[in-house]
Amino acid sequence: MQLQKEPTEYDYEAKLIKLRQNNGWNFAKAARRGRMEIMAEILLFCSQQKAKTKIMYNINLNYAQLKSHLRSLTAQGLLTTNKGQYATTQKGYRFLTLFAQLHDMLNY
């Protein structure tokens, strides 16, 4: 019987970098994105400061959806805003790490 090693925090950080380079998560093909997936995409995209318009077009949301998600993410402390630019916080990166772990566990 072979034991599998527990993935380390570094493994998930590497996975996040790979996902960011691939320009998004590779969720089930043709499936609708849920709220958590959209939140993760926004947080990944905002690793550097981004304006609302760039976020909206890159994540493929309409303006009403974008405003709702940005309001929610900033209220929860996952995103920070400075002069109309949004950036992911440390808490946001923690969310992404946990999201990647769940993503692996559920084998999406």
MMTF fields as JSON, N, C-alpha, C and O atoms, coordinates in Angstrom:
{
  "mmtfVersion": "1.0.0",
  "mmtfProducer": "UNKNOWN",
  "numBonds": 431,
  "numAtoms": 432,
  "numGroups": 108,
  "numChains": 1,
  "numModels": 1,
  "chainsPerModel": [1],
  "groupsPerChain": [108],
  "chainIdList": ["A"],
  "bondAtomList": [4, 2, 8, 6, 12, 10, 16, 14, 20, 18, 24, 22, 28, 26, 32, 30, 36, 34, 40, 38, 44, 42, 48, 46, 52, 50, 56, 54, 60, 58, 64, 62, 68, 66, 72, 70, 76, 74, 80, 78, 84, 82, 88, 86, 92, 90, 96, 94, 100, 98, 104, 102, 108, 106, 112, 110, 116, 114, 120, 118, 124, 122, 128, 126, 132, 130, 136, 134, 140, 138, 144, 142, 148, 146, 152, 150, 156, 154, 160, 158, 164, 162, 168, 166, 172, 170, 176, 174, 180, 178, 184, 182, 188, 186, 192, 190, 196, 194, 200, 198, 204, 202, 208, 206, 212, 210, 216, 214, 220, 218, 224, 222, 228, 226, 232, 230, 236, 234, 240, 238, 244, 242, 248, 246, 252, 250, 256, 254, 260, 258, 264, 262, 268, 266, 272, 270, 276, 274, 280, 278, 284, 282, 288, 286, 292, 290, 296, 294, 300, 298, 304, 302, 308, 306, 312, 310, 316, 314, 320, 318, 324, 322, 328, 326, 332, 330, 336, 334, 340, 338, 344, 342, 348, 346, 352, 350, 356, 354, 360, 358, 364, 362, 368, 366, 372, 370, 376, 374, 380, 378, 384, 382, 388, 386, 392, 390, 396, 394, 400, 398, 404, 402, 408, 406, 412, 410, 416, 414, 420, 418, 424, 422, 428, 426],
  "bondOrderList": [1, 1, 1, 1, 1, 1, 1, 1, 1, 1, 1, 1, 1, 1, 1, 1, 1, 1, 1, 1, 1, 1, 1, 1, 1, 1, 1, 1, 1, 1, 1, 1, 1, 1, 1, 1, 1, 1, 1, 1, 1, 1, 1, 1, 1, 1, 1, 1, 1, 1, 1, 1, 1, 1, 1, 1, 1, 1, 1, 1, 1, 1, 1, 1, 1, 1, 1, 1, 1, 1, 1, 1, 1, 1, 1, 1, 1, 1, 1, 1, 1, 1, 1, 1, 1, 1, 1, 1, 1, 1, 1, 1, 1, 1, 1, 1, 1, 1, 1, 1, 1, 1, 1, 1, 1, 1, 1],
  "groupList": [{"groupName": "MET", "atomNameList": ["N", "CA", "C", "O"], "elementList": ["N", "C", "C", "O"], "formalChargeList": [0, 0, 0, 0], "bondAtomList": [1, 0, 2, 1, 3, 2], "bondOrderList": [1, 1, 2], "singleLetterCode": "M", "chemCompType": "L-PEPTIDE LINKING"}, {"groupName": "GLN", "atomNameList": ["N", "CA", "C", "O"], "elementList": ["N", "C", "C", "O"], "formalChargeList": [0, 0, 0, 0], "bondAtomList": [1, 0, 2, 1, 3, 2], "bondOrderList": [1, 1, 2], "singleLetterCode": "Q", "chemCompType": "L-PEPTIDE LINKING"}, {"groupName": "LEU", "atomNameList": ["N", "CA", "C", "O"], "elementList": ["N", "C", "C", "O"], "formalChargeList": [0, 0, 0, 0], "bondAtomList": [1, 0, 2, 1, 3, 2], "bondOrderList": [1, 1, 2], "singleLetterCode": "L", "chemCompType": "L-PEPTIDE LINKING"}, {"groupName": "LYS", "atomNameList": ["N", "CA", "C", "O"], "elementList": ["N", "C", "C", "O"], "formalChargeList": [0, 0, 0, 0], "bondAtomList": [1, 0, 2, 1, 3, 2], "bondOrderList": [1, 1, 2], "singleLetterCode": "K", "chemCompType": "L-PEPTIDE LINKING"}, {"groupName": "GLU", "atomNameList": ["N", "CA", "C", "O"], "elementList": ["N", "C", "C", "O"], "formalChargeList": [0, 0, 0, 0], "bondAtomList": [1, 0, 2, 1, 3, 2], "bondOrderList": [1, 1, 2], "singleLetterCode": "E", "chemCompType": "L-PEPTIDE LINKING"}, {"groupName": "PRO", "atomNameList": ["N", "CA", "C", "O"], "elementList": ["N", "C", "C", "O"], "formalChargeList": [0, 0, 0, 0], "bondAtomList": [1, 0, 2, 1, 3, 2], "bondOrderList": [1, 1, 2], "singleLetterCode": "P", "chemCompType": "L-PEPTIDE LINKING"}, {"groupName": "THR", "atomNameList": ["N", "CA", "C", "O"], "elementList": ["N", "C", "C", "O"], "formalChargeList": [0, 0, 0, 0], "bondAtomList": [1, 0, 2, 1, 3, 2], "bondOrderList": [1, 1, 2], "singleLetterCode": "T", "chemCompType": "L-PEPTIDE LINKING"}, {"groupName": "TYR", "atomNameList": ["N", "CA", "C", "O"], "elementList": ["N", "C", "C", "O"], "formalChargeList": [0, 0, 0, 0], "bondAtomList": [1, 0, 2, 1, 3, 2], "bondOrderList": [1, 1, 2], "singleLetterCode": "Y", "chemCompType": "L-PEPTIDE LINKING"}, {"groupName": "ASP", "atomNameList": ["N", "CA", "C", "O"], "elementList": ["N", "C", "C", "O"], "formalChargeList": [0, 0, 0, 0], "bondAtomList": [1, 0, 2, 1, 3, 2], "bondOrderList": [1, 1, 2], "singleLetterCode": "D", "chemCompType": "L-PEPTIDE LINKING"}, {"groupName": "ALA", "atomNameList": ["N", "CA", "C", "O"], "elementList": ["N", "C", "C", "O"], "formalChargeList": [0, 0, 0, 0], "bondAtomList": [1, 0, 2, 1, 3, 2], "bondOrderList": [1, 1, 2], "singleLetterCode": "A", "chemCompType": "L-PEPTIDE LINKING"}, {"groupName": "ILE", "atomNameList": ["N", "CA", "C", "O"], "elementList": ["N", "C", "C", "O"], "formalChargeList": [0, 0, 0, 0], "bondAtomList": [1, 0, 2, 1, 3, 2], "bondOrderList": [1, 1, 2], "singleLetterCode": "I", "chemCompType": "L-PEPTIDE LINKING"}, {"groupName": "ARG", "atomNameList": ["N", "CA", "C", "O"], "elementList": ["N", "C", "C", "O"], "formalChargeList": [0, 0, 0, 0], "bondAtomList": [1, 0, 2, 1, 3, 2], "bondOrderList": [1, 1, 2], "singleLetterCode": "R", "chemCompType": "L-PEPTIDE LINKING"}, {"groupName": "ASN", "atomNameList": ["N", "CA", "C", "O"], "elementList": ["N", "C", "C", "O"], "formalChargeList": [0, 0, 0, 0], "bondAtomList": [1, 0, 2, 1, 3, 2], "bondOrderList": [1, 1, 2], "singleLetterCode": "N", "chemCompType": "L-PEPTIDE LINKING"}, {"groupName": "GLY", "atomNameList": ["N", "CA", "C", "O"], "elementList": ["N", "C", "C", "O"], "formalChargeList": [0, 0, 0, 0], "bondAtomList": [1, 0, 2, 1, 3, 2], "bondOrderList": [1, 1, 2], "singleLetterCode": "G", "chemCompType": "PEPTIDE LINKING"}, {"groupName": "TRP", "atomNameList": ["N", "CA", "C", "O"], "elementList": ["N", "C", "C", "O"], "formalChargeList": [0, 0, 0, 0], "bondAtomList": [1, 0, 2, 1, 3, 2], "bondOrderList": [1, 1, 2], "singleLetterCode": "W", "chemCompType": "L-PEPTIDE LINKING"}, {"groupName": "PHE", "atomNameList": ["N", "CA", "C", "O"], "elementList": ["N", "C", "C", "O"], "formalChargeList": [0, 0, 0, 0], "bondAtomList": [1, 0, 2, 1, 3, 2], "bondOrderList": [1, 1, 2], "singleLetterCode": "F", "chemCompType": "L-PEPTIDE LINKING"}, {"groupName": "CYS", "atomNameList": ["N", "CA", "C", "O"], "elementList": ["N", "C", "C", "O"], "formalChargeList": [0, 0, 0, 0], "bondAtomList": [1, 0, 2, 1, 3, 2], "bondOrderList": [1, 1, 2], "singleLetterCode": "C", "chemCompType": "L-PEPTIDE LINKING"}, {"groupName": "SER", "atomNameList": ["N", "CA", "C", "O"], "elementList": ["N", "C", "C", "O"], "formalChargeList": [0, 0, 0, 0], "bondAtomList": [1, 0, 2, 1, 3, 2], "bondOrderList": [1, 1, 2], "singleLetterCode": "S", "chemCompType": "L-PEPTIDE LINKING"}, {"groupName": "HIS", "atomNameList": ["N", "CA", "C", "O"], "elementList": ["N", "C", "C", "O"], "formalChargeList": [0, 0, 0, 0], "bondAtomList": [1, 0, 2, 1, 3, 2], "bondOrderList": [1, 1, 2], "singleLetterCode": "H", "chemCompType": "L-PEPTIDE LINKING"}],
  "groupTypeList": [0, 1, 2, 1, 3, 4, 5, 6, 4, 7, 8, 7, 4, 9, 3, 2, 10, 3, 2, 11, 1, 12, 12, 13, 14, 12, 15, 9, 3, 9, 9, 11, 11, 13, 11, 0, 4, 10, 0, 9, 4, 10, 2, 2, 15, 16, 17, 1, 1, 3, 9, 3, 6, 3, 10, 0, 7, 12, 10, 12, 2, 12, 7, 9, 1, 2, 3, 17, 18, 2, 11, 17, 2, 6, 9, 1, 13, 2, 2, 6, 6, 12, 3, 13, 1, 7, 9, 6, 6, 1, 3, 13, 7, 11, 15, 2, 6, 2, 15, 9, 1, 2, 18, 8, 0, 2, 12, 7],
  "groupIdList": [1, 2, 3, 4, 5, 6, 7, 8, 9, 10, 11, 12, 13, 14, 15, 16, 17, 18, 19, 20, 21, 22, 23, 24, 25, 26, 27, 28, 29, 30, 31, 32, 33, 34, 35, 36, 37, 38, 39, 40, 41, 42, 43, 44, 45, 46, 47, 48, 49, 50, 51, 52, 53, 54, 55, 56, 57, 58, 59, 60, 61, 62, 63, 64, 65, 66, 67, 68, 69, 70, 71, 72, 73, 74, 75, 76, 77, 78, 79, 80, 81, 82, 83, 84, 85, 86, 87, 88, 89, 90, 91, 92, 93, 94, 95, 96, 97, 98, 99, 100, 101, 102, 103, 104, 105, 106, 107, 108],
  "secStructList": [7, 7, 7, 7, 7, 7, 7, 7, 2, 2, 2, 2, 2, 2, 2, 2, 2, 2, 2, 2, 2, 6, 6, 1, 7, 7, 7, 1, 6, 6, 7, 7, 7, 7, 2, 2, 2, 2, 2, 2, 2, 2, 2, 2, 2, 6, 6, 1, 7, 3, 3, 2, 2, 2, 2, 2, 2, 2, 2, 6, 7, 7, 2, 2, 2, 2, 2, 2, 2, 2, 2, 2, 2, 2, 2, 6, 6, 1, 3, 3, 3, 3, 6, 6, 3, 3, 3, 3, 7, 2, 2, 2, 2, 2, 2, 2, 2, 2, 2, 2, 2, 2, 2, 2, 2, 6, 6, 7],
  "xCoordList": [0.843, 0.0, 0.888, 1.81, 0.6, 1.418, 0.677, -0.499, 1.372, 0.782, 1.048, 2.137, 0.029, 0.215, 0.615, 0.094, 1.544, 1.97, 0.944, 0.291, 0.819, -0.08, 0.488, 1.65, -0.305, 0.2, 0.554, -0.138, 1.618, 2.056, 1.465, 0.891, 1.621, 1.156, 1.837, 1.22, 3.115, 3.871, 3.254, 3.205, 2.778, 2.155, 0.955, 0.757, 0.16, -1.018, -0.647, -1.309, 0.403, 0.869, 1.345, 1.071, 2.053, 2.507, 1.313, 1.326, 0.285, -0.912, -1.607, -2.07, -1.682, -2.295, -1.526, -2.126, -0.203, 0.61, 0.327, 0.195, 0.233, -0.057, -1.444, -1.615, -2.424, -3.777, -3.809, -4.5, -3.069, -3.011, -2.384, -2.842, -1.337, -0.685, -1.6, -1.543, -2.438, -3.381, -4.602, -5.532, -4.601, -5.673, -7.023, -8.005, -7.063, -8.332, -8.361, -7.429, -9.43, -9.64, -10.192, -10.908, -9.873, -10.399, -11.518, -11.317, -12.68, -13.806, -14.461, -14.092, -15.427, -16.132, -16.558, -17.127, -16.28, -16.539, -18.021, -18.879, -18.292, -19.641, -20.535, -21.754, -19.972, -20.77, -20.875, -19.984, -21.954, -22.108, -21.198, -20.996, -20.654, -19.805, -20.681, -21.7, -20.268, -20.946, -20.32, -19.332, -20.907, -20.421, -18.968, -18.176, -18.615, -17.253, -16.238, -15.149, -16.585, -15.681, -15.459, -14.338, -16.525, -16.395, -15.536, -14.686, -15.757, -14.947, -13.478, -12.612, -13.195, -11.812, -11.198, -10.04, -11.946, -11.432, -11.104, -10.067, -11.975, -11.726, -10.473, -9.616, -10.359, -9.205, -7.909, -6.886, -7.942, -6.755, -6.373, -5.199, -7.357, -7.097, -6.561, -5.772, -6.99, -6.592, -5.32, -5.138, -4.441, -3.178, -2.371, -1.57, -2.573, -2.054, -3.258, -4.323, -3.112, -4.257, -4.881, -4.189, -6.205, -6.959, -8.166, -8.722, -8.554, -9.743, -10.984, -10.892, -12.144, -13.408, -13.608, -14.014, -13.323, -13.563, -12.743, -13.259, -11.477, -10.622, -11.12, -11.118, -11.544, -12.065, -13.328, -13.478, -14.23, -15.502, -15.292, -15.92, -14.413, -14.202, -13.42, -13.718, -12.433, -11.621, -12.397, -12.242, -13.231, -13.989, -15.311, -15.987, -15.674, -16.883, -18.149, -18.961, -18.286, -19.466, -20.103, -19.433, -21.399, -21.988, -21.74, -21.267, -22.061, -21.695, -22.419, -21.825, -23.676, -24.438, -23.835, -23.691, -23.484, -22.859, -21.512, -21.191, -20.734, -19.417, -19.534, -18.818, -20.44, -20.611, -20.968, -20.45, -21.842, -22.256, -21.078, -20.885, -20.3, -19.15, -18.068, -17.497, -17.785, -16.753, -17.164, -16.342, -18.433, -18.936, -18.79, -18.342, -19.166, -19.083, -17.633, -17.33, -16.745, -15.344, -14.636, -13.817, -14.95, -14.322, -14.895, -14.162, -16.191, -16.812, -16.242, -16.138, -15.873, -15.315, -13.809, -13.203, -13.207, -11.775, -10.907, -9.715, -11.488, -10.725, -10.096, -9.095, -10.692, -10.18, -10.031, -10.76, -9.089, -8.948, -9.062, -8.749, -9.505, -9.651, -8.85, -8.783, -8.249, -7.465, -7.607, -7.091, -8.31, -8.518, -9.124, -8.681, -10.13, -10.815, -10.1, -10.563, -8.992, -8.235, -8.429, -8.412, -8.611, -8.855, -7.66, -7.07, -7.312, -6.2, -6.562, -7.283, -6.055, -6.304, -5.502, -4.331, -6.14, -5.476, -4.885, -5.069, -4.178, -3.633, -4.763, -4.642, -5.856, -7.014, -7.568, -8.021, -7.531, -7.969, -7.09, -7.586, -5.771, -4.854, -5.086, -4.96, -5.422, -5.743, -6.989, -7.035, -8.0, -9.204, -8.839, -9.34, -7.966, -7.563, -6.856, -7.071, -6.013, -5.311, -6.311, -6.225, -7.247, -8.263, -9.164, -9.557, -9.481, -10.301, -9.581, -10.2, -8.273, -7.488, -7.456, -7.513, -7.365, -7.371, -8.697, -8.715, -9.796, -11.115, -11.277, -11.838, -10.789, -10.854, -10.144, -10.662, -8.967, -8.219, -8.963, -9.046, -9.496, -10.164, -11.382, -11.666, -12.084, -13.288, -13.001, -13.912, -11.733, -11.271, -12.034, -12.537, -12.126, -12.773, -11.901, -12.26],
  "yCoordList": [-1.176, 0.0, 1.239, 1.361, 2.137, 3.331, 4.519, 4.741, 5.274, 6.455, 7.674, 7.848, 8.512, 9.756, 10.839, 10.913, 11.68, 12.754, 13.878, 14.137, 14.522, 15.667, 16.847, 17.203, 17.464, 18.627, 19.762, 19.988, 20.446, 21.553, 22.861, 22.937, 23.874, 25.212, 25.667, 26.32, 25.313, 25.689, 25.075, 25.718, 23.821, 23.159, 23.956, 24.092, 24.478, 25.235, 26.609, 27.114, 27.217, 28.488, 28.292, 29.124, 27.202, 26.897, 26.667, 27.089, 26.002, 25.756, 27.079, 27.255, 27.998, 29.297, 30.048, 30.687, 29.974, 30.636, 30.016, 30.732, 28.688, 27.997, 28.376, 28.623, 28.422, 28.803, 30.232, 30.52, 31.124, 32.518, 32.616, 33.405, 31.823, 31.848, 31.303, 31.748, 30.349, 29.777, 30.664, 30.301, 31.837, 32.817, 32.27, 32.324, 31.757, 31.352, 29.914, 29.148, 29.561, 28.199, 27.363, 27.871, 26.11, 25.197, 24.375, 23.215, 24.975, 24.304, 23.38, 23.366, 22.614, 21.672, 22.388, 23.479, 21.775, 22.412, 22.7, 21.869, 23.895, 24.358, 24.448, 24.557, 24.406, 24.537, 26.009, 26.807, 26.345, 27.714, 27.922, 27.017, 29.12, 29.438, 29.792, 30.469, 29.326, 29.695, 30.947, 31.469, 31.411, 32.624, 32.478, 33.409, 31.31, 31.1, 31.127, 31.679, 30.538, 30.545, 31.959, 32.335, 32.732, 34.119, 34.912, 35.7, 34.705, 35.395, 35.035, 35.909, 33.75, 33.303, 33.925, 34.343, 33.99, 34.594, 36.072, 36.547, 36.788, 38.211, 38.365, 39.193, 37.577, 37.681, 37.33, 37.98, 36.313, 35.964, 37.093, 37.448, 37.651, 38.704, 39.97, 40.706, 40.213, 41.441, 41.267, 41.956, 40.356, 40.197, 41.485, 41.766, 42.261, 43.62, 44.532, 44.078, 45.803, 46.71, 46.771, 46.904, 46.67, 46.705, 47.625, 47.77, 48.237, 49.086, 48.225, 47.092, 48.782, 48.059, 47.546, 46.402, 48.397, 48.024, 46.809, 45.897, 46.79, 45.645, 44.378, 43.306, 44.493, 43.329, 42.825, 41.627, 43.75, 43.394, 42.631, 41.595, 43.136, 42.49, 41.186, 40.223, 41.134, 39.933, 38.788, 37.635, 39.093, 38.065, 37.762, 36.787, 38.605, 38.412, 38.534, 37.612, 39.699, 40.013, 41.287, 42.104, 41.455, 42.747, 43.691, 43.262, 44.971, 45.964, 45.737, 45.917, 45.349, 45.11, 43.945, 44.027, 42.859, 41.719, 42.123, 41.76, 42.873, 43.31, 44.135, 43.888, 45.12, 45.959, 45.126, 45.368, 44.155, 43.302, 42.497, 42.427, 41.898, 41.088, 41.957, 41.578, 43.109, 43.977, 44.485, 44.555, 44.838, 45.303, 44.204, 44.458, 42.996, 41.863, 41.539, 41.329, 41.498, 41.156, 42.213, 41.876, 43.488, 44.54, 44.536, 44.769, 44.275, 44.228, 43.084, 43.193, 41.982, 40.832, 40.951, 40.096, 41.994, 42.203, 41.371, 41.2, 40.853, 40.051, 40.913, 40.531, 42.073, 43.045, 44.388, 44.703, 45.163, 46.528, 47.461, 47.074, 48.677, 49.646, 50.898, 51.347, 51.442, 52.668, 53.461, 53.056, 54.589, 55.46, 54.718, 54.888, 53.902, 53.182, 51.943, 51.306, 51.589, 50.396, 49.341, 49.662, 48.099, 47.001, 46.057, 45.761, 45.589, 44.648, 43.623, 43.926, 42.418, 41.319, 41.523, 41.899, 41.273, 41.391, 40.039, 39.034, 40.033, 38.78, 37.805, 36.606, 38.322, 37.475, 36.893, 35.749, 37.669, 37.194, 36.07, 35.102, 36.199, 35.133, 33.873, 32.762, 34.039, 32.883, 32.17, 30.942, 32.959, 32.402, 31.594, 30.485, 32.143, 31.449, 30.134, 29.134, 30.136, 28.908, 27.847, 26.692, 28.233, 27.287, 26.827, 25.662, 27.742, 27.396, 26.377, 25.43, 26.567, 25.625, 24.25, 23.228, 24.219, 22.949, 22.223, 21.024, 22.942, 22.339, 21.896, 20.836, 22.703, 22.393, 21.062, 20.221, 20.867, 19.61, 18.447, 17.355, 18.696, 17.634, 17.102, 15.904, 17.992, 17.599, 17.178, 16.781, 17.26, 16.816, 17.456, 16.753, 18.755, 19.459, 19.378, 19.905],
  "zCoordList": [0.0, 0.0, 0.0, 0.807, -0.901, -1.039, -0.431, -0.717, 0.403, 1.024, 0.164, -0.384, 0.06, -0.671, 0.308, 1.421, -0.117, 0.776, 0.764, -0.247, 1.883, 2.035, 1.253, 1.447, 0.373, -0.364, 0.608, 1.6, 0.305, 1.151, 0.655, -0.431, 1.47, 1.107, -0.185, -1.027, -0.33, -1.525, -2.777, -3.825, -2.672, -3.819, -4.32, -5.528, -3.4, -3.801, -4.346, -5.253, -3.802, -4.357, -5.788, -6.653, -6.043, -7.396, -8.32, -9.476, -7.808, -8.612, -8.96, -10.087, -8.007, -8.278, -9.353, -10.217, -9.303, -10.326, -11.69, -12.682, -11.743, -12.996, -13.516, -14.71, -12.628, -13.034, -13.559, -14.536, -12.919, -13.347, -14.734, -15.561, -15.003, -16.304, -17.388, -18.534, -17.035, -17.997, -18.185, -18.905, -17.534, -17.66, -17.204, -17.944, -16.012, -15.428, -14.986, -15.232, -14.338, -13.847, -14.975, -15.838, -14.976, -15.984, -15.345, -14.986, -15.208, -14.58, -15.587, -16.761, -15.128, -15.997, -17.282, -17.241, -18.382, -19.679, -19.849, -19.551, -20.336, -20.644, -19.409, -19.548, -18.227, -17.01, -16.627, -16.918, -15.984, -15.505, -14.307, -13.498, -14.206, -13.059, -11.875, -12.011, -10.725, -9.501, -8.91, -9.424, -7.835, -7.173, -6.724, -6.872, -6.176, -5.687, -6.827, -6.674, -7.958, -9.102, -9.618, -9.961, -9.669, -10.126, -9.145, -9.558, -7.853, -6.847, -7.015, -6.963, -7.216, -7.388, -8.64, -8.614, -9.718, -10.948, -10.749, -11.211, -10.07, -9.809, -8.959, -9.266, -7.895, -7.009, -7.734, -7.52, -8.585, -9.368, -10.316, -10.427, -10.992, -11.967, -11.298, -11.89, -10.07, -9.369, -8.545, -7.541, -8.954, -8.232, -8.304, -7.413, -9.344, -9.443, -9.599, -10.017, -9.275, -9.306, -10.693, -11.702, -10.713, -11.968, -11.816, -10.727, -12.919, -12.961, -13.193, -13.665, -12.852, -13.008, -14.429, -14.634, -15.401, -16.795, -17.198, -17.843, -16.824, -17.169, -16.492, -17.098, -15.245, -14.522, -15.225, -15.465, -15.55, -16.163, -17.472, -17.69, -18.346, -19.635, -19.505, -20.211, -18.624, -18.487, -17.846, -18.248, -16.852, -16.136, -16.842, -16.514, -17.813, -18.604, -17.755, -17.671, -17.132, -16.328, -16.862, -17.494, -16.608, -16.929, -15.744, -14.692, -15.923, -14.92, -13.59, -12.527, -13.639, -12.403, -11.616, -10.396, -12.315, -11.654, -11.055, -9.923, -11.824, -11.36, -10.084, -9.113, -10.083, -8.893, -7.674, -6.583, -7.846, -6.741, -6.194, -4.98, -7.072, -6.649, -6.006, -4.983, -6.593, -6.019, -4.643, -3.73, -4.498, -3.205, -2.158, -1.04, -2.521, -1.61, -1.234, -0.06, -2.219, -1.967, -1.117, -0.261, -1.352, -0.538, 0.881, 1.842, 1.021, 2.353, 3.189, 4.41, 2.524, 3.232, 3.442, 4.088, 2.908, 3.084, 2.159, 2.416, 1.088, 0.133, -0.96, -1.567, -1.201, -2.172, -1.476, -0.535, -1.947, -1.465, -2.661, -3.787, -2.422, -3.495, -3.174, -2.03, -4.212, -4.075, -5.371, -6.413, -5.301, -6.46, -7.648, -8.784, -7.386, -8.45, -8.947, -9.894, -8.337, -8.71, -7.626, -6.438, -8.026, -7.084, -7.065, -8.104, -5.866, -5.696, -4.627, -3.676, -4.796, -3.867, -2.584, -2.627, -1.45, -0.146, 0.263, -0.424, 1.389, 1.92, 2.227, 1.977, 2.767, 3.045, 1.74, 1.714, 0.676, -0.637, -1.155, -1.732, -0.948, -1.37, -0.548, -1.063, 0.723, 1.573, 1.033, 0.977, 0.635, 0.017, -1.226, -1.413, -2.08, -3.298, -2.993, -3.679, -1.966, -1.584, -1.131, -1.548, -0.287, 0.18, -0.968, -1.03, -1.864, -3.018, -3.899, -4.383, -4.109, -4.911, -4.239, -4.922, -2.914, -2.19, -2.39, -2.669, -2.25, -2.472, -3.922, -4.2, -4.82, -6.247, -6.511, -7.246, -5.917, -6.069, -5.419, -5.981, -4.239, -3.483, -4.242, -4.219, -4.902, -5.637, -7.062, -7.788, -7.474, -8.799, -9.944, -10.821, -9.949, -11.073, -12.289, -13.342]
}
